[in-house]
């Protein structure tokens, strides 16, 4: 499958599954690990990688710009970390493990960088609205791809393989939630899902756009991102109203059925 076609396939899949995946995290999570959201009442879930996996992947990561997200990069990482080449068998998902490592590392790097993002631009974080913070944080995450952008279509082709789509979409959902959390969004209504589902789609399309962007500093990608976010904000109130209506109607329907003796 050509990288560009695979990338488009992954973006299309994200549009279909993003909100469904977020809803799964609220209930039984299906085959995915539970609680893919921030909570002050529960400890964070365990890390994705073991100590040995981290050692190999962190050593392989610097080889990605030259060798891509490949088995060869993993082998070089194993040697650099003091392991035998065969130690890459610790990573049964092969190159996808290196791709996922990139996704996790860049997502987790947002939190320590977020405090300085707005002050660097001479703006007070307290004076910024949540949508402004969303744009800045999303752009910061996209910039995390700048050193491997020329390899990212190859990565998207791997991510689009059926066996890797669930984990890829989960990382996308976690990124959207991380951005909204760091931006200070405190919504607890049904818009919690629509906001993160929309941002997931916008990020995926912006990331794909960036792989073909040759403008200085990826300026065209940022303009694309800002247009998509602006379009979403213009219909956001309507979507929020629909979501509230659906939530209210569903709740009212359940109460009516219960009043008639239906056991639900």
C-alpha positions in Angstrom: 0.0 0.0 0.0 1.4 3.4 -1.0 2.2 5.6 2.1 -0.1 8.4 0.9 -3.0 6.0 0.5 -2.3 4.4 3.8 -2.2 7.8 5.5 -5.5 8.7 4.0 -6.9 5.4 5.2 -5.7 6.1 8.7 -7.3 9.6 8.8 -10.6 8.1 7.4 -10.5 5.4 10.1 -9.9 8.0 12.8 -13.0 10.0 11.7 -15.1 6.9 12.0 -13.8 5.5 15.2 -12.5 8.5 17.3 -15.7 9.2 19.1 -16.6 5.5 19.4 -13.2 4.9 21.0 -13.7 7.7 23.5 -17.1 6.3 24.5 -15.6 2.9 25.0 -13.2 4.4 27.5 -16.2 5.6 29.5 -17.8 2.1 29.7 -16.0 -1.2 29.4 -13.3 0.0 27.0 -13.7 -3.1 24.8 -10.2 -4.5 24.0 -8.6 -1.3 24.9 -7.1 -0.4 28.4 -9.6 1.6 30.5 -9.5 5.2 31.7 -7.9 7.0 28.7 -8.6 10.3 30.4 -7.2 12.5 33.2 -8.5 11.9 36.8 -7.5 13.4 40.1 -9.2 10.6 42.0 -7.3 7.6 40.6 -3.6 6.8 40.0 -2.3 7.0 36.4 -2.3 3.8 34.4 1.0 1.9 34.1 3.5 2.9 31.4 3.3 1.5 27.9 6.8 0.1 27.8 8.9 -2.0 30.2 12.4 -0.8 31.3 14.2 -3.1 28.7 11.8 -1.9 25.9 12.4 1.7 26.9 16.2 1.2 26.8 16.1 -0.2 23.3 13.5 2.3 21.9 15.2 5.4 23.4 18.5 4.3 21.8 16.8 3.6 18.5 14.9 6.8 18.4 17.8 9.0 17.3 18.3 6.7 14.3 14.8 7.4 12.9 15.6 10.5 10.8 18.3 8.5 8.9 16.8 5.0 8.8 13.1 5.5 9.4 10.9 3.6 11.7 12.4 0.3 10.7 13.8 -3.0 12.1 17.3 -1.7 11.2 16.8 1.3 13.5 15.7 -1.0 16.2 18.8 -3.2 15.8 21.0 -0.2 16.0 19.2 0.9 19.1 19.6 -2.5 20.7 23.4 -2.4 20.1 23.7 1.2 21.4 21.8 0.1 24.6 24.2 -2.8 25.1 21.8 -5.6 23.9 22.3 -8.2 21.3 20.5 -7.6 18.0 18.2 -10.5 18.8 16.9 -8.5 21.7 14.6 -6.7 19.4 12.4 -9.8 19.9 11.4 -8.1 23.1 9.3 -5.8 20.8 6.9 -8.2 19.2 5.2 -5.3 17.3 8.5 -4.5 15.6 8.8 -1.0 13.9 5.3 -0.1 15.2 6.8 -0.1 18.7 9.2 2.6 17.7 6.3 4.6 16.1 4.3 4.2 19.3 7.3 5.3 21.3 7.4 8.5 19.3 3.7 9.1 19.9 4.0 8.6 23.6 7.2 10.6 24.0 5.9 13.6 22.1 2.5 13.5 23.9 4.1 13.3 27.3 6.5 16.1 26.5 3.6 18.6 26.1 2.9 18.9 29.8 6.4 20.1 30.9 6.5 22.4 27.9 3.0 23.8 28.2 3.8 26.3 30.9 6.4 28.1 28.8 4.4 28.1 25.5 2.4 31.2 26.1 5.0 33.2 28.1 7.4 32.7 25.2 5.1 34.7 23.1 4.8 37.4 25.6 1.2 36.5 26.6 -0.3 35.7 30.0 -1.7 32.2 30.1 -4.5 33.4 32.4 -5.7 35.9 29.7 -5.9 33.3 26.9 -9.1 31.5 26.1 -9.2 27.7 25.9 -9.5 27.7 22.1 -6.2 29.8 21.9 -4.5 27.3 24.1 -5.8 24.4 22.1 -4.3 25.9 18.9 -0.9 26.5 20.5 -0.7 23.1 22.1 -1.8 21.3 19.0 0.8 23.2 16.9 3.5 22.4 19.5 2.7 18.7 19.1 2.8 18.9 15.3 6.3 20.5 15.6 7.3 17.4 17.5 7.3 15.7 14.1 9.6 18.2 12.3 12.7 16.0 12.6 11.0 12.9 11.3 8.4 14.5 9.0 10.1 13.0 5.9 9.6 9.6 7.5 6.1 10.0 8.7 4.2 8.8 5.7 6.0 5.5 6.0 5.0 5.5 9.7 1.3 6.2 8.7 1.5 3.2 6.4 2.4 1.0 9.3 -0.2 2.5 11.6 -2.9 1.9 9.0 -2.4 -1.9 9.1 -5.5 -3.4 10.7 -3.6 -4.9 13.7 -2.2 -1.5 14.6 -5.2 0.7 14.0 -6.7 0.3 17.5 -3.5 1.3 19.3 -2.9 4.2 16.8 -6.4 5.5 17.4 -6.0 5.1 21.2 -2.9 7.3 21.1 -4.8 9.9 19.0 -7.6 9.9 21.6 -5.0 10.3 24.5 -3.4 13.2 22.7 -6.7 15.0 22.2 -7.5 14.5 25.9 -4.0 15.7 26.9 -4.4 18.9 24.9 -7.8 19.7 26.3 -6.6 19.0 29.9 -3.5 21.2 29.5 -5.6 23.9 28.0 -7.8 24.0 31.2 -11.0 22.6 29.7 -13.3 21.7 32.5 -16.4 20.5 30.6 -18.3 17.5 32.1 -21.2 17.5 29.6 -21.6 15.4 26.4 -19.4 18.0 24.6 -16.4 16.3 26.4 -16.7 13.6 23.6 -17.5 15.9 20.7 -14.6 18.3 21.4 -12.0 15.5 21.7 -13.4 13.7 18.7 -13.2 16.9 16.6 -9.7 17.7 17.7 -8.6 14.1 16.9 -9.8 14.5 13.3 -8.3 18.0 13.0 -4.9 16.8 14.3 -4.9 13.7 12.0 -5.6 15.7 8.9 -3.1 18.4 9.9 -0.4 15.8 10.5 -1.1 14.3 7.0 -1.0 17.8 5.5 2.3 18.5 7.1 4.0 15.5 5.4 3.6 17.3 2.1 4.4 20.8 3.4 7.6 22.4 2.1 6.9 25.9 3.3 9.4 27.6 5.7 8.7 26.5 9.3 5.7 24.5 8.1 3.8 27.8 7.9 1.2 26.4 5.6 0.5 23.5 8.0 -0.2 26.0 10.8 -2.5 28.0 8.6 -4.3 24.8 7.7 -4.7 23.9 11.4 -6.0 27.3 12.3 -8.6 27.1 9.5 -9.8 23.7 10.7 -10.1 24.9 14.3 -11.9 28.0 13.3 -14.4 26.1 11.2 -15.0 23.8 14.1 -15.5 26.6 16.6 -18.2 28.2 14.3 -20.3 25.0 14.4 -19.3 24.1 18.0 -22.3 25.7 19.6 -24.7 23.9 17.3 -22.9 20.6 17.9 -22.9 21.2 21.7 -26.6 21.9 21.6 -27.4 18.7 19.7 -25.2 16.7 22.1 -27.0 18.2 25.1 -30.4 17.5 23.5 -29.4 13.9 22.8 -28.1 13.5 26.4 -31.3 15.0 27.9 -33.6 12.9 25.6 -31.8 9.7 26.4 -31.9 10.4 30.1 -35.6 11.3 30.0 -36.4 8.2 28.0 -34.7 5.9 30.5 -36.6 7.6 33.4 -40.0 7.1 31.6 -39.2 3.4 30.9 -38.2 2.9 34.6 -41.5 4.6 35.7 -43.3 1.9 33.7 -41.5 -0.9 35.4 -38.9 -1.7 32.8 -35.7 -2.9 34.6 -32.9 -0.7 33.2 
